[in-house]
Amino acid sequence: MARISVPEAAARLGVVAQRVRQRIQDGSLPAERVGGQWIIDEKDLARIADSSAPGRPLSERSAWALVAAAEDNDALLHSLSAPDRSRARARLRKLAAAQHDDPQESLRLLSVFLRNRAARCCYLAAGRDLNDLRNDPRIRLSGLSHPESGLASGDVVEGYVSVGDLDDVTQDYLLRDMDRDRANVILHVVSTDAEEILPFLSHAWNSLLMAADLSEYDGPRERHRAMEVLNDLAQQAQIRGPQARRSRSEGRSE
């Protein structure tokens, strides 16, 4: 089979090129470096396409709309159109229903829904720099590094960063690209189109993002915690549902 470039692979998969590079970095998509560029064998790309066939990821915009719905944040929700808000809330209810019926299915569905929320990049940093990275205001802690996960570790830094800050962060701390198994810095890189969401992440912990981050690990502790977070989210959705219906009913009666 032919070998193709990263941009061509991204076009065939319907994702951004940064997402393809992420798959190469974490080892889930084999590639070869030729003349300073990554080259991918078509048969490996076909395998990736087949494995993602059962569920179609949401667009980045729709993924962050779902994040806003889970946060139940008025400022975020009102930045969306009415149809986007409606679809996001419907998907949140679908996740809650899946969690009630089959927690494993809810994790799979969450992975599909939020796969395009950010590019997952893996790096290696000097151990002495990890604390400074953890306290850098350009990085919004998440996943393993967020205290609410209950899994925070001093030897790993995980968080969200704007694509506009990525180069400065990697240069300031001399971060080196590293495969997933040996990386001690995991950065979820948010594109320019979704950068406005980042200020909210520094003030509030989003349970849906937390579950999505943890579900990307293969370890049983991380996946179990992700299911716990989704279960809490499902219970909150059950509580909010009747309250929202009551509010709408009271509004009509007035």
Sequence and secondary structure as in RCSB ss.txt:
>XXXX:A:sequence
MARISVPEAAARLGVVAQRVRQRIQDGSLPAERVGGQWIIDEKDLARIADSSAPGRPLSERSAWALVAAAEDNDA
LLHSLSAPDRSRARARLRKLAAAQHDDPQESLRLLSVFLRNRAARCCYLAAGRDLNDLRNDPRIRLSGLSHPESG
LASGDVVEGYVSVGDLDDVTQDYLLRDMDRDRANVILHVVSTDAEEILPFLSHAWNSLLMAADLSEYDGPRERHR
AMEVLNDLAQQAQIRGPQARRSRSEGRSE
>XXXX:A:secstr
  EEEHHHHHHHHTS HHHHHHHHHTTSS  EEETTEEEEEHHHHHHHHHHTTTS    HHHHHHHHHHHHT HH
HHTTS HHHHHHHHHHHHHHHHHHHH HHHHHHHHHHHHTTSSEEEEEE  GGGHHHHHT TT EE GGGSGGGS
   TT EEEEEEHHHHHHHHHHTT EE  TTT SEEEEEE GGGGGGHHHHTT   HHHHHHHHHTS SHHHHHH
HHHHHHHHHHHHHHHHHHHHHHHHHHHH 
